[in-house]
Amino acid sequence: MSIKENLEQIFTTIPNHVKLVAVSKFKPNEAILEAYETGQRSFGENKVQELKQKFEDLPKDIEWHFIGHLQTNKVKYIAPFVSLIHSVDSYKLLQTIDKEGYKNNRIINCLLQFHIATEETKFGLSLDEAQEFLANEEFQKMKHISIVGVMGMATFTDDEKQIVREFKSLKFIFEELNSKFFASKPDFKEISMGMSDDYKLAIEQGSTIVRIGSNIFGSRQYTQ
Ligand SMILES: *Cc1c(COP(=O)(O)O)cnc(C)c1O
């Protein structure tokens, strides 16, 4: 099936209140343009250089999402244009994003990434770590970031019960933070969870943003 056909099929499975981020990492501009012509406007990348290059080459009404592990020294390359950083996994990174937001005279939207999988390789905060810095006065003073929700990745497994359990744990984290720290902030409303293999389960568990790559673009070849 073509990218267009894949996307049109996926559109029918995603309710209106859920946003689709098409994960275009490792895919060429032509593939992104085919999705663009089908009406898709939000794309996700996990490498800073690749994202920056694609931003420069492609239509300016694309909304770019950064979904990979982000090193503090690279924030400056995406700070001028990134629409949402899904993967804030340390307080230090949040401070750097705030600083770059200030330099660019904009507020950068972020999600806090939580470690919900059993695999150790996946990045992310624990609930305790996040609560500690959210309660900190220094955090309250940051004017150039807006935390609009949470993100997580389930374990790579066929065990649906486990995946559901992990998505429920992210939903729980969202509710905890929402009531303790964001009760007066209506912008805190996003739960980014669900990929090609598990996005339907994620939507059932309350996801508001799904990040889908291979179901749209075909499988990736990691040759880089
Ligand atoms: C690659 C990636 C995706 C998309 O994965 P698919 O299984 O191809 O849909 C989603 N989220 C993150 C963080 C990724 O790195």
The ligand as an SDF file (V2000), in Angstrom:
LIG
                    3D

 15 15  0  0  0  0  0  0  0  0999 V2000
   10.1670    5.5010   16.2190 C   0  0  0  0  0  0  0  0  0  0  0  0
    9.2640    6.0090   17.2810 C   0  0  0  0  0  0  0  0  0  0  0  0
    7.8640    5.9250   17.1450 C   0  0  0  0  0  0  0  0  0  0  0  0
    7.1750    5.2650   15.9730 C   0  0  0  0  0  0  0  0  0  0  0  0
    7.3580    3.8950   15.9920 O   0  0  0  0  0  0  0  0  0  0  0  0
    6.5630    2.9000   14.9830 P   0  0  0  0  0  0  0  0  0  0  0  0
    6.5750    1.6110   15.6930 O   0  0  0  0  0  0  0  0  0  0  0  0
    7.3110    2.9020   13.7160 O   0  0  0  0  0  0  0  0  0  0  0  0
    5.1860    3.4460   14.8380 O   0  0  0  0  0  0  0  0  0  0  0  0
    7.0910    6.4660   18.1580 C   0  0  0  0  0  0  0  0  0  0  0  0
    7.6370    7.0550   19.2430 N   0  0  0  0  0  0  0  0  0  0  0  0
    8.9720    7.1510   19.4010 C   0  0  0  0  0  0  0  0  0  0  0  0
    9.4990    7.8090   20.6160 C   0  0  0  0  0  0  0  0  0  0  0  0
    9.8190    6.6240   18.4370 C   0  0  0  0  0  0  0  0  0  0  0  0
   11.1450    6.7180   18.6110 O   0  0  0  0  0  0  0  0  0  0  0  0
  1  2  1  0
  2  3  1  0
  2 14  2  0
  3  4  1  0
  3 10  2  0
  4  5  1  0
  5  6  1  0
  6  7  2  0
  6  8  1  0
  6  9  1  0
 10 11  1  0
 11 12  2  0
 12 13  1  0
 12 14  1  0
 14 15  1  0
M  END
$$$$
